[in-house]
Amino acid sequence: MKLIDRYIVRQFLTTTFFSLLAVLVIFIVIDAMENLDDFIDRNASVQIILTYYLYFMPEIIKLIMPVALLLASLFVTARMSTQNELTAMKAGGMSLYRIVIPYLVVAFIISIASVYFNGWIVPKANKHKFTLERVYLLKNTVSGSGANIYIQDSPTRILSIGYYDEYRSTASRVSIQDFDDTNRTMLVGRIDAQTMEWDSTGHRWMMRSGVRRWFTDDKEHYEAFEIHFLEKIHFDPEDLRKKQEQPDEMEYRALEKFIENQRRAGQDVSRWLVDYHSKISFPFASVIVVLFGVPFASVKRRGGIGVQLGISLLICFIYLIFMKVSQVFGYNGDVNPLLTAWMANLLFLGGAAYITFRVQK
């Protein structure tokens, strides 16, 4: 790495850190002003409030990282342009393409790190954050957490649980209903039991004190049992625990399994597939905003850096709006989920490349 590259990287990283810190503080202050009354009404201590925002910080960082990189690329490049450092670099034979390389390398490394950060760190923090929201802000509440659970185990099987004790892996007031493959409104079998326990040795569910019914030729067959093992069932205690989780609380592998379970149950998984692919595509917005920021700031314009900042921020917010709008079509299944997640990146990458080529080198 050349001396000029180290210089740009050092300035870029330092400015990114302080930009991220500034935006983070502003975000937290605004959110705290909005939620402080709710915390006070629920008698939350200062420690609880600080803990809440500690767990909220990863989600905020995920959202504002592209903005911080955009601000950093603008300020560093504009400062070098104002102090004629860019002019000296170009006079020494460096083109704008060469100057932008250190920015892109840093942005790409941050994007790769953000993929891991978004996929594992943010969901873990969100679990604790959502727990505090349910208690103190009455948000993200799940009706009947641990009770009145309904699972569509397959397109023809529905299971209901009156109450589930995740510590003992025991369910009570359990009912399993099987429907005909061709006519989903026709009940062909039903099992009702007082309790259902997880057999860790055989890795299967065991139902106790119940009744099994099945229907053939308009006749009902009846059989009482003390113990009945469920062989063809597609969930375990861990799946029941995660039944109450939201996709934002799930790591990549957990979200993959959640999507597969929903697909097997006959559900439309387009929305979750879009969210899954967006966890990977969104971090690379950092590279795109740098491609917008450096060319804009490399040219001295009327109005100074304020105009450059306004235009670049406008482009950044247009990107975010376009991403949200395109997700709607993916959620509805009108557009392929993978294409939906990457559509904004691809279009704005083309726009950023066009602007870079048009700027004086």
WOJO-V695767 format. One record per residue. N is the residue number from 1. SS is DSSP state (helix for helix, strand for strand, loop for the rest). BURIAL is + if it has 9 or more other C-alpha atoms within 8 Angstrom, else -. Layout:
n = {N;N}
ss = {SS;SS}
burial = {BURIAL;BURIAL}
This chain:
n = {1;2;3;4;5;6;7;8;9;10;11;12;13;14;15;16;17;18;19;20;21;22;23;24;25;26;27;28;29;30;31;32;33;34;35;36;37;38;39;40;41;42;43;44;45;46;47;48;49;50;51;52;53;54;55;56;57;58;59;60;61;62;63;64;65;66;67;68;69;70;71;72;73;74;75;76;77;78;79;80;81;82;83;84;85;86;87;88;89;90;91;92;93;94;95;96;97;98;99;100;101;102;103;104;105;106;107;108;109;110;111;112;113;114;115;116;117;118;119;120;121;122;123;124;125;126;127;128;129;130;131;132;133;134;135;136;137;138;139;140;141;142;143;144;145;146;147;148;149;150;151;152;153;154;155;156;157;158;159;160;161;162;163;164;165;166;167;168;169;170;171;172;173;174;175;176;177;178;179;180;181;182;183;184;185;186;187;188;189;190;191;192;193;194;195;196;197;198;199;200;201;202;203;204;205;206;207;208;209;210;211;212;213;214;215;216;217;218;219;220;221;222;223;224;225;226;227;228;229;230;231;232;233;234;235;236;237;238;239;240;241;242;243;244;245;246;247;248;249;250;251;252;253;254;255;256;257;258;259;260;261;262;263;264;265;266;267;268;269;270;271;272;273;274;275;276;277;278;279;280;281;282;283;284;285;286;287;288;289;290;291;292;293;294;295;296;297;298;299;300;301;302;303;304;305;306;307;308;309;310;311;312;313;314;315;316;317;318;319;320;321;322;323;324;325;326;327;328;329;330;331;332;333;334;335;336;337;338;339;340;341;342;343;344;345;346;347;348;349;350;351;352;353;354;355;356;357;358;359;360;361}
ss = {loop;loop;helix;helix;helix;helix;helix;helix;helix;helix;helix;helix;helix;helix;helix;helix;helix;helix;helix;helix;helix;helix;helix;helix;helix;helix;helix;helix;helix;helix;helix;helix;helix;helix;helix;helix;helix;helix;helix;helix;helix;loop;loop;loop;loop;helix;helix;helix;helix;helix;helix;helix;helix;helix;helix;helix;helix;helix;helix;helix;helix;helix;helix;helix;helix;helix;helix;helix;helix;helix;helix;helix;helix;helix;helix;helix;helix;helix;helix;helix;helix;helix;loop;loop;helix;helix;helix;helix;helix;helix;helix;loop;loop;loop;loop;helix;helix;helix;helix;helix;helix;helix;helix;helix;helix;helix;helix;helix;helix;helix;helix;helix;helix;helix;helix;helix;helix;helix;helix;helix;helix;helix;helix;helix;helix;helix;helix;helix;helix;helix;helix;helix;helix;helix;helix;helix;helix;loop;loop;loop;loop;loop;loop;loop;loop;loop;strand;strand;strand;strand;strand;strand;strand;strand;loop;loop;strand;strand;strand;strand;strand;strand;strand;strand;strand;loop;loop;loop;loop;strand;strand;strand;strand;strand;strand;strand;strand;strand;strand;loop;loop;loop;loop;loop;loop;loop;strand;strand;strand;strand;strand;strand;strand;strand;strand;strand;strand;strand;strand;loop;loop;loop;loop;strand;strand;strand;strand;strand;strand;strand;strand;strand;strand;strand;strand;strand;loop;loop;strand;strand;strand;strand;strand;strand;strand;strand;strand;strand;strand;strand;loop;loop;loop;loop;loop;loop;helix;helix;helix;helix;helix;helix;loop;loop;loop;loop;helix;helix;helix;loop;loop;helix;helix;helix;helix;helix;helix;helix;helix;helix;helix;helix;helix;helix;loop;loop;loop;loop;loop;helix;helix;helix;helix;helix;helix;helix;helix;helix;helix;helix;helix;helix;helix;helix;helix;helix;helix;helix;helix;helix;helix;helix;helix;helix;helix;helix;helix;helix;loop;loop;loop;loop;loop;loop;helix;helix;helix;helix;helix;helix;helix;helix;helix;helix;helix;helix;helix;helix;helix;helix;helix;helix;helix;helix;helix;helix;helix;helix;helix;helix;helix;loop;loop;loop;loop;loop;helix;helix;helix;helix;helix;helix;helix;helix;helix;helix;helix;helix;helix;helix;helix;helix;helix;helix;helix;helix;helix;helix;loop;loop;loop}
burial = {-;-;-;-;+;+;-;+;+;-;+;+;+;-;+;+;+;-;+;+;-;-;+;+;-;-;+;+;-;-;-;-;-;-;+;-;-;+;+;-;-;-;-;+;-;-;-;-;+;-;-;+;+;-;+;+;+;+;+;+;+;+;-;+;+;+;+;+;+;+;+;+;+;+;+;+;+;+;-;+;+;-;-;-;+;+;-;-;+;+;-;-;-;+;+;+;-;-;+;+;-;+;+;+;-;+;+;+;-;+;+;+;-;+;+;+;+;+;+;+;+;+;+;+;+;+;+;+;+;+;-;+;+;+;-;+;+;-;-;-;-;-;-;-;-;+;+;+;+;-;-;+;+;+;-;+;+;+;+;+;+;+;+;+;+;+;-;-;+;+;+;+;+;+;+;+;+;+;+;+;-;-;-;+;-;-;+;+;+;+;+;+;+;+;+;+;+;+;+;-;-;-;-;+;+;+;+;+;+;+;+;+;+;+;+;-;-;-;-;-;-;-;-;-;+;-;+;-;-;+;-;-;-;-;-;+;+;-;-;+;+;-;-;+;-;-;-;-;+;+;+;+;-;-;+;+;-;-;+;-;+;+;+;+;+;-;-;-;+;+;+;+;+;+;+;+;+;+;+;+;+;+;+;+;+;+;+;+;+;+;+;+;+;+;+;+;+;+;+;+;-;-;-;-;+;-;+;+;+;-;-;+;+;-;-;+;-;-;+;-;-;+;+;-;-;+;+;-;+;+;+;+;+;-;+;-;+;+;-;+;+;+;+;+;+;-;-;+;+;-;-;+;+;-;+;+;-;-;+;-;-}
